[in-house]
Amino acid sequence: MESDDSSSPRRASSKSYLRPSRSLQLVEQSSRSKLAVERLSELTINELKIHSIGLVGREKETKTLQSCLTSMMDQKVAEDKNETEMNETTIGISKVKKELVFIKGFSGVGKTSLARTIKRKVGSIRGGYYVEGKFDLNEGKDQPYSGIAKAYCELIQELHTNNRDMLLEIGEKLCELIGSEVEPLTYLIPELELALGEFSTSSYSDEGNIDGMQERWKYSFRVLTRLLTSYVKPLVIVIDDLQWADKASLDLIETLITDSRNINPLMIIGCYRSNEVDETSDLAKSIQSLEEKKSQFGFNITGIEVESCGTSEVNEMIVKMMDADDEESTRDLADLCFQRTLGNPFFVIEFMSMLQRADMIQFNIGTMKWSYDVSVIEGATFSTSNVAELLKSRMEQMPADVKLLLQVAACLGPTFRVSILETL
């Protein structure tokens, strides 16, 4: 009997453990809810899906660019089929059409993004490479060929990673062809040292004689490009911000695209801000000169203009960012967004991101949808005619140390290593 009495409280205790009190249940439910919220946050479900936007409203431009690549590759296939029939008199005369494409438009409309639409296609072709270079406003005439050299640096780095033996073979042939001229070339393309192996040298210094070197550099670039394109097929070079290119760089582009001794496929895509180029600029004159020479030297030249998006395209972007069920649900927000951004894709993204940071658009985890009040957004942004002013206002509100950091970073150019910034 004593054992039964003594066991009763144990059973009661066990029962109370298995069935927690109502208050404990509420605490556990609250903890689970908080954990659920944290996990949802980790999944970024409550963030605008900016990376899912893609290229909106550029179907015609994309098709044109794809056609240029296809045209070049079709010529290459035809050349390969007839290669065995070529005699010595035809060697050295370009049979493959080179493609030169100029993509123009205002800043932020997606010129570079358009160029990148062929990157995957080029990468899927065995031996094909797509590389990019970019001119910087601060480089000016003190660093000729800088935007082009950056693209070549990227190509050499990729070859060094993917096929080091082939790169060394290219370097050896380059030294045989241009001899000591390889030294000043490495001044412009430091990564070229990776291709030189035992021929490596770093003794060259420009000594302020840049003007006298330009013809020699053009010759070396021409030979290097012939070599690279004989191994890399096709080679697509994208050069951004051409509106800031120096005249020597524009002349070099003409030299490469008109090189009739280069029988290999080459595609050069130049992107520039149309609102910063007029008919008296070096770039406009260079494009006109190339138009006049395309028949003589057998290359195609194509111009593509990228304009701002319309309201329907802006709405499509917002639908993708919000993962909305239909386009009508965001139509009012898209109309207001178009008024504030004038359809500039970059500004649209910045405007929507700003609205999220200001909690003017919020993600409701209960309904799994975004909610907002257009009248509130319109009133809060009424004082600014466009998102550029909003961005300026946002930067002015940054802490002093952050603004100083941005100023220092701007001095380093459009791209830089964080480690460099940390040492300053």
ZIDAWO-V568058 format. One record per residue. N is the residue number from 0. RES is the residue in one small letter. SS is DSSP state (alpha for helix, beta for strand, coil for the rest). OMEGA is omega as a letter, one per 40 degrees, with the letter a starting at -180 (none if undefined). Layout:
n = <N N>
res = <RES RES>
ss = <SS SS>
omega = <OMEGA OMEGA>
This chain:
n = <0 1 2 3 4 5 6 7 8 9 10 11 12 13 14 15 16 17 18 19 20 21 22 23 24 25 26 27 28 29 30 31 32 33 34 35 36 37 38 39 40 41 42 43 44 45 46 47 48 49 50 51 52 53 54 55 56 57 58 59 60 61 62 63 64 65 66 67 68 69 70 71 72 73 74 75 76 77 78 79 80 81 82 83 84 85 86 87 88 89 90 91 92 93 94 95 96 97 98 99 100 101 102 103 104 105 106 107 108 109 110 111 112 113 114 115 116 117 118 119 120 121 122 123 124 125 126 127 128 129 130 131 132 133 134 135 136 137 138 139 140 141 142 143 144 145 146 147 148 149 150 151 152 153 154 155 156 157 158 159 160 161 162 163 164 165 166 167 168 169 170 171 172 173 174 175 176 177 178 179 180 181 182 183 184 185 186 187 188 189 190 191 192 193 194 195 196 197 198 199 200 201 202 203 204 205 206 207 208 209 210 211 212 213 214 215 216 217 218 219 220 221 222 223 224 225 226 227 228 229 230 231 232 233 234 235 236 237 238 239 240 241 242 243 244 245 246 247 248 249 250 251 252 253 254 255 256 257 258 259 260 261 262 263 264 265 266 267 268 269 270 271 272 273 274 275 276 277 278 279 280 281 282 283 284 285 286 287 288 289 290 291 292 293 294 295 296 297 298 299 300 301 302 303 304 305 306 307 308 309 310 311 312 313 314 315 316 317 318 319 320 321 322 323 324 325 326 327 328 329 330 331 332 333 334 335 336 337 338 339 340 341 342 343 344 345 346 347 348 349 350 351 352 353 354 355 356 357 358 359 360 361 362 363 364 365 366 367 368 369 370 371 372 373 374 375 376 377 378 379 380 381 382 383 384 385 386 387 388 389 390 391 392 393 394 395 396 397 398 399 400 401 402 403 404 405 406 407 408 409 410 411 412 413 414 415 416 417 418 419 420 421 422 423>
res = <m e s d d s s s p r r a s s k s y l r p s r s l q l v e q s s r s k l a v e r l s e l t i n e l k i h s i g l v g r e k e t k t l q s c l t s m m d q k v a e d k n e t e m n e t t i g i s k v k k e l v f i k g f s g v g k t s l a r t i k r k v g s i r g g y y v e g k f d l n e g k d q p y s g i a k a y c e l i q e l h t n n r d m l l e i g e k l c e l i g s e v e p l t y l i p e l e l a l g e f s t s s y s d e g n i d g m q e r w k y s f r v l t r l l t s y v k p l v i v i d d l q w a d k a s l d l i e t l i t d s r n i n p l m i i g c y r s n e v d e t s d l a k s i q s l e e k k s q f g f n i t g i e v e s c g t s e v n e m i v k m m d a d d e e s t r d l a d l c f q r t l g n p f f v i e f m s m l q r a d m i q f n i g t m k w s y d v s v i e g a t f s t s n v a e l l k s r m e q m p a d v k l l l q v a a c l g p t f r v s i l e t l>
ss = <coil alpha alpha alpha alpha alpha alpha alpha alpha alpha alpha alpha alpha alpha alpha alpha alpha alpha coil coil coil alpha alpha alpha alpha alpha alpha alpha alpha alpha alpha alpha alpha alpha alpha alpha alpha alpha alpha alpha alpha alpha coil coil coil coil coil coil coil alpha alpha alpha coil coil coil coil coil coil alpha alpha alpha alpha alpha alpha alpha alpha alpha alpha alpha alpha alpha alpha alpha alpha alpha alpha alpha alpha alpha alpha alpha alpha alpha alpha alpha coil coil coil coil coil coil coil coil coil coil coil coil beta beta beta beta beta beta beta beta coil coil coil coil coil alpha alpha alpha alpha alpha alpha alpha alpha alpha alpha alpha alpha alpha alpha coil coil coil coil beta beta beta beta beta beta coil coil coil coil coil alpha alpha alpha coil coil coil alpha alpha alpha alpha alpha alpha alpha alpha alpha alpha alpha alpha alpha alpha alpha alpha alpha coil alpha alpha alpha alpha alpha alpha alpha alpha alpha alpha alpha alpha alpha alpha alpha coil coil alpha alpha alpha alpha alpha alpha alpha alpha coil alpha alpha alpha alpha alpha alpha alpha alpha alpha alpha coil coil coil coil coil coil coil coil coil coil alpha alpha alpha alpha alpha alpha alpha alpha alpha alpha alpha alpha alpha alpha alpha alpha alpha alpha alpha alpha alpha alpha coil coil coil beta beta beta beta beta beta coil alpha alpha alpha coil coil alpha alpha alpha alpha alpha alpha alpha alpha alpha alpha alpha coil coil coil coil coil coil coil coil beta beta beta beta beta beta beta beta alpha alpha alpha coil coil coil coil coil alpha alpha alpha alpha alpha alpha alpha alpha alpha alpha alpha alpha alpha alpha alpha alpha coil beta beta beta beta beta beta beta coil coil coil coil coil alpha alpha alpha alpha alpha alpha alpha alpha alpha alpha alpha alpha coil coil coil coil coil alpha alpha alpha alpha alpha alpha alpha alpha alpha alpha alpha alpha alpha alpha coil coil coil alpha alpha alpha alpha alpha alpha alpha alpha alpha alpha alpha alpha alpha coil coil coil beta beta beta beta coil coil coil coil beta beta beta beta coil alpha alpha alpha alpha alpha alpha alpha coil coil coil coil coil coil alpha alpha alpha alpha alpha alpha alpha alpha alpha alpha coil coil coil alpha alpha alpha alpha alpha alpha alpha alpha alpha alpha alpha alpha coil coil coil coil coil coil alpha alpha alpha alpha alpha alpha coil>
omega = <i i i a a a a i i i i i i a i i a i a i a a i i i i a i i i i i i i i i i a i i i i i i i i i a a a i a a a a i a a a a i i i a i i i i i i a a i i i i i i a a a a a a a i a a a a i i a i a i i a i a i i a i i i i a i a a i i i a i i a a i i i a i a a a i i a a i a i a a a a i a a a a i a a i a i i i i i i a i i i i i a a a a i i i i i i i i i i i a a i a i i a i i i i i a a a i i a a a i a i a i i a a i a i i a a a a a a i i i i i a i a i i a i a a a i i a a e i i a i a a i i i i a i a i i i i a i i i a a i a a i i a a a i i i i i i i i a a i a i a i a i a i i i i i i i i a a a i a a i i i i a i i i i a i a i a a i i i i i a i i i a a a a a a a a a a a i i i i i i i a a a i i a i i i i a a i i i i i i a a i i a i i a i a a i i i a i a a i i a i a a a a a a i a i i i i i i i i i a a i a a i i i i i i i a i i a i a i i i i a i i a a a none>
